[in-house]
Amino acid sequence: MISRQASDVNMLSSITALAAKEEFDIAHFNKVRDHCSYIELNDEQLREIMQRLEQSFAEGLQNEETAVVKMLPSFIRATSVGKESGEFLALDLGGSNFRVLLITLHGDGKKGEMRHVTYAVPQELQQGTGEHLFDHVADCLHNFMVAERLSCNKTLPLGFTFSFPCQQRGLASASLVAWTKGFSASGVVGKDVVQLLTDACRRKNIAVNVVALVNDTVGTMLACSFFDPDCSIGLIVGTGSNACYMERLQNITKLNGLVSVNDGLPEEMCINCELGAFGDDGKIDKYRTVHDRTLDANSINPRKQTFEKMISGMYLGELVRLVLVELAGAGLLFSGSAVSSSAIGKQGSFSTRILSEVERYVLESEKPLHKIGLLLSDNGIASPSSTDCAVVAYVCSMISSRSSNLCAVAMATILQRIKRKRVAIGVDGKPIQSSPDIQGLVV
C-alpha cells in the first residue's frame, strides 16, 4: 500500500508547481489544505481500518447472517487454466448499463473474440418491479441474438454476471440478499435470480441454459486468470465497489461440511466479500467525516454500504461537492459567495466524471487551471479564479486519494490473508480506469 504522504506529494507537487506558471494565491491554498486536513487518513488510521476489516472478514466467514461483510461463497473452486474453448453468451447486470456478450474461446491461452452491445437500464426499471426489470434483460438478449443471427431456439451456455449480493446455493442458483447501487426493484430480494431470468426468457421464447451466476468481481478475477494463472483476487471500483479472493476451505467455517475437501478439486473457494457494506455496524464511524454522514443521510439507503460510499464512483463527485460547499461557506472558495442557489448547491451536480477530468487536466495539460475554470463555468460556476481552480483540483485529488488508500487497505488485508508469493489482481471499474490518482495508488 502506498502511503498517504506519497500520494500527497504526487498530486500536490503538480498543483503547487502551477503557482509559478498560472499564478494563484499559494498562501490561501495552504490555508485550505490546513482546513481540510481532517478529511485525510494517516498511516496509523489506515492500519486501524485494516485491522477492523480483517475482523469483519473473519465474522463473515463464520456466520453471514450476523455479519455486515457477508463473505459469500461463490462455489467457484478454481480459476481459469487458459484451455477453455467454445461459444458462450454472457449477461452483465450491475448498474445503469447492461451488457449482452457473445464470447468465443479457442483454448491454449489464445486470445478469444468478444462481441457485445450495451443497453441502458432506466431508473424506472431499476426501481420498478422485478418482472419488468428481467423482461427488459430478456428483450435485450433477444435483440442481441437477432442482430448476431443466433437462433433463439439454439441453447448456448450462458454466464450471468449479477453484481449484487446473493446467497448462492450452487454455481447456477442464487437468491438476492439486498439491492445496492440505487436499485430497488420489487419482488426480487429473497428470490432465485437465475430462475427469474429463465422465466423472463421463457416469456420471450428464448432457450437459455444458465450454467453459472457470478458477481462482477468474481468474473473479473476469472477473466484475468485466463491470461495470468496467479490471479486470485478481483477488485471492482465502479458504480459500486467490491472485492473477491480465493480463500482456503478450512477458513470458511460457515460451509459446515457443505463442500467436500476430498472431491479432487482445489481446497479453496472464491469468496465474494461484499466489501461495500464494511462499516455498516459502526466499525469505521470514527473515520467518517461530516460529508460522509451527509451523503449517507441523503442517499436512498442510509446506514447501508458505508465503505462503498467512501470509495466508489457513484459517490466521489458528490463528496467533492459537499467539501466545496463547506469551503465556500467558510469564505475559502468562490470569494465566499453563497452556493445554495447555484449549480454546485444542488445534490448530484458535481459528477465523478468532472472529478476525473480535473485530475487529468492537472497531470496532462499545459494550462490546467484555465481548463478547470472552463469546465467549472460549463457546469454552472461563474468566473472562478485561478486560486478557486487550484482549490477544486486539490479537493478532487484529496477525495480520490482517500478512496484509493481505502481500496489499498482492502487489498492489503486480503493479501495478508492468502499469503502467496505472487498474486495478480484483476481490476475493473471506470473510476480506476479514468482517475490517474487511483491508478497510481492501487494498481
N, C-alpha and C positions, 0 to 999 in steps of 0.2 A: 504494500500500500504506500503510495507516495504521500508524503506528509503535507499537512496544510501549509506549512511555511514554503515548501517548494511550489505549490500551486499559486500562492500569493505572489511570489517573486515572478513567476512566469507571466501572469497577466498584468500585474501592477507595473512591472518594468515597461511593458508595452504601452500602458496608458500614460504613465508619468513621463515617458520619453516624448510624448506628444506635446508636452508643455512648451518645449523649445520651438517646435515646428508650427503648432497651431494656436499657441498662446491661450492658456486658461489659467485660472487662479489656483495655483498649486496649494496655497495655504488653506483656501476654502475646501479644496478637495480632501486634504488631510484631516480637516475638521469633520467632514462627512465620514471618512474612514473611522475615526475615533467614535463617532456617534453610532456607527453600525457594528462595532466590534462584538456586541452581544449576540449577533446572528452567527458568527463564525464558531466553528468547533475546533478546539485544540486537540493535540495528540492524546492527551490524557483522557479527554472526554470520548474520543473515538475508541480508545481501548476499553473504556467502561461500557460503551454501547456494544462493542464486540462481545464482551462477557455476557451481557444481558441477552444478546441474540443467541449465543450458544445455549444459554439456559432455556430459551424459548424453543430452540430446535429439540433439545432433549425432552421437553414436555410434550411436544407434538409427536415425537416418535413413540412415546409411551401411551398417550391417550388423546386422540384428536378432538374428542367431544368436549373436553375441558380446556384444551389449549387454543390459543388465538392463532398461532402459527401452525397450521394444520398438518404439515409434513405428510402429504397424501401419497400413498403407494400408487405407482403407475402400472405395475405389473410388467414393466419393461425390464428384462433381466440381463440384457447385453446391448452394447452399442453396435453400430454397423461394422461389417467386415470388408465392405467395398466390393463384394462379389454379387450383390443383389442385382437382378435383371428382370425386365418385364415392363408392361404398360399399366399405369395406375392413375386413377382420379384422386384428387385431393380437394378438400374444402377447408377454408381457413376463416373462422369467425371469431372475432375477438375485440372489435372496436367499431368505429364509424364506417369502416370499409370492410368488404368481404371479398375473398378471392376464390375463384374456381380454377383448378390447375389440371393439366394433363402432363404426366411425367413419364418419360421413357428412360429406363436404366439399362446399361449394357454390361454391367458386371466388370470384374477385374480392375476396379478402380478407375474405369474410364468415365470421362465426363458425359453425363446424360443430357437429354433435351427436356426443356420445360416450356410449355405454352400456358399462358394464364390470362384471365380477364378479371379486373377489379370492379366490383359493384358497390354502390353506396348502400348503407343501412340507415335510412332516415330516422330521426329521433322518434317519430310517431310509431315506428316499428320496434325500436329499442325499448320503448316504454308502453307499448300496446299489449296485445295478447300473444302468448307463446305460439298459438296456432298460426296467427298472421306472420309472425317472425319466421317460423320454419317453412311456411308456404313460400315466403319470399326467397329463402335459401334454395328451395326446390325449383322455383321458377328460374333462378339464376343458373342452376345446374342444367336445367333443360335447355335454356337458351345457349349455353356454352356447348353442350353436346351437339346441338343442331349446327352451330357455327363450325364445329370441328368435324362435322359429318360422322359423328358417333351414333350408333343405333341406340335408342333408348331401351330397346329390348335386350341388348347385349350387356351382360352383367360383368362389369370390370371391378376389381378390388378397389375399395375407396378408403382412404385415410381421412379422418375428420379431426382437424385441429380446432379445439374448442377452448378458448383462452379464459376460462372462468373456473373457479374452484369446484371440483367434482369429487364425489366419493366413488372410486372405481371398485367394481366387483370382478373385473376381468379386463382383458385388452379392449373389448368392444361393448362394455356395459358400464355406464357411469351415471349417477344422479347428481344434479346440480345442488351444491351446498348453499350458495348465495350468489346473487348477481353482483358485479362490480363494474367500474368504469362507466357509470351513468346508465347502465341497462337496468330495467325493472319489469320486463315483460311478464305478464301474469301466467300462472298455470305451469310454470317450468321448475321452480325450486322444489326439490324432492323427487322430481320425475327423471326417468332414464332418457337422456338427451339423444342417445343413439336411436331409441325407439321413436322419439318424436320426429327425428329426421327421416327415419324409414317410413313412418306413417305419412309424412308430408310428400315424400317421393311417390308413394303408392297412390296418393290422391292425384298426382300429376302423371301417373302411368310410366314412371321411371323405375327400371330394375336396378337396384343397388345392393352391393354386398359390403357393408361397413366392416372392415377387418380390424380396425384399430381406432380408438379415440385417444388423442394425446393433447396435453397442454402445449401452448406455443413454445414454452421454454424447453420442454422435452423434445419437441420437434426440431428446435434449433440445435440442441445438443446432438441429436441423431444425425441431422444433416451435416453438421461439422465432422462427426466421426466417420462419415463416408470417405472423407479425404484425410483425416488425421485420427488414427486409432486411439490416440491418447486423450481425445476429447471426452471428458467425463463430467463437465459442468456446462449448464446453459444459463444465460443471463439475458433477460429482456428488460430494456428501459424504453418504453414506448408510450402509448396512451396510458397503460398501466405499467407495473413493474413486478418482476418475479424472478425466481431462480430455481434450478433443479440440479441434482447431482446424483452420482452413483453411491449408494450407502450399503454397507455390509448388512446382510440379513440379520445377523445376530444383534444388531443395534436397533432393529425395527421391532421392538418388543410387542407392539400392539397387533402384529400379524398373528400372534398366538398359534403358531403352527399351521396357519392357512397355506403357507408355501413350504414345500419340502426342500431341505438342503441337500437331498440325495437324488435329485431328479436329473442330474447330469448337466444342469445349467450353472453358470457362474453364481457363487454365493453372495450375490448383491442384487439390488433393485434400484431403479431410478426413483428418487423421491421428488415430487412436485412440492416445493416448500410452501407456496402461497405466502411469499415473503412480505407482500404489501400490507398484511394485517399485523405485522410486528408492531407492538406498542399499543394495540387496542386495549390491553389490560393495564395500561399506565406505566409500563416499564421504561418508556423514554419520555415521559411527560416533562421531566426536568430539562430536557434538551430542546423542547419545542418553544418557539417564540410566540409572541402575541399575534404575529401574522399567520403562523401555522394554525393557531386556535381560531382566528377569524375565518380563514379559508375553510377550515373544517366545519365551523358552525353554519356557514353559508352553503355548504355542499348538500347534495341530496342524500348523503349517508353519513351524518355526523357520528363521530367516535368509531368509525369504521375505516379500514385501510389507512391507518395512521402513517406508517412508514412510506407507503405509496404516495401519499400527499406531500411528502417531503422531497421526493426524488423523481417522480415520473413526469413525462411530457404534458400530461393533461393539466398539471398544476403549476409548473415552474413559472410560466408567464404571469399567472395571477399572483404568485408570491412576489415577483418583482414589482408588479403594480402596487401591491399593498405597501411595500417598502417605500416606493416613490411617493405615494400619497402621504405617508408619515413624514418623509423628509420635507415635502412641500409645506405640510402643516407646521413643521418646526422652523420654517424660514430658511431651509438649507437647499432648496431646489425651486426652480422656476420663479425666482425672486419672491418666494413665499406666497405666491398668488393662490387663491382658492382653487381647488381642483375638483370639488364635489360636483360642479355643474359642467366640467369639461369632459373630454373623451376619456381621459385617464381615471376619472372619478367613477366610471361605470364598471361593474363587475365583468370580468372577461374581456375587457377592451385591450389588454396588453397580452398578446398571444406568445406562446413559446417560439413560434416562428420569428417574431420580432426579436426576441432574446438571441436566437441563433444568428440572425443577420447582424445584430450589433456586435457580437463577439467576432464574427468573421471579418467585419469591417476593420476592427482594431488590429487584427493579426495580418490582414492581407491587403488593405487599401493604403494608398499614399496619403490621402487626407480623410481619415476615418471619421473625425469629429464632424466634418462638413456633411459626410454621407449620413451619419447618425442623425444630424439635425434635419436633413431632408426626410429621413424615414419617420422621425417623430412628427414632423409637420404633416406628412401624409396620413398620420394616424391621429390627427386632431390636437396636437400640442403646438400651439402657435409660437413662433420665433424663439426657440430655445437657444440659450447662449452656449458658447464653447464649453464653459465650465459645467453647465447643465448636462451637455452631451457626455462629458467625461464622467460625471457622477452616474448617469444612466448606464454607461459602459461598465463602471465598477460594480454597480448593484447587480447587473446581469451576470458578471463574472463571479461575484460572491455567491449568488444563489446556485449557479452551475457548479462551482467548486464544492459547495456543501453537498449537493446532490451526488457528485462523483465520489467524494470522500465517503459518503454513506454507502454507495454501491461498492466501493473498495472494501469497506468494513464487512459487507456481506460476503464478498469473495474470499477475504482473508479468513473469515470464520469457517467457511466451507473447506478451504484448502487445509486448514488446521485439522479438520475432522477426517479428511480422506487420506492425508499423509502419503502422497505419492511423489516419486522422484520427479516425474514430468507430467504436467497436466496442461491440456489445451482447453480453452474456454470458448464455447460458441456464443457469439454476442449478436443481438439484433435490436432494432428499435430506432426510430427517427432521431430522437434527441442524441443518442450515442453516435449516430452517423453524421449529424449535422453540427454538433457542438464541438469545436476544437478543444475546449477545456475538458469536457467529459471524455473525449477520445484519449487525450494525453494522460489523464489520471487513472483511468480504469483499464483501457486496453493494453 
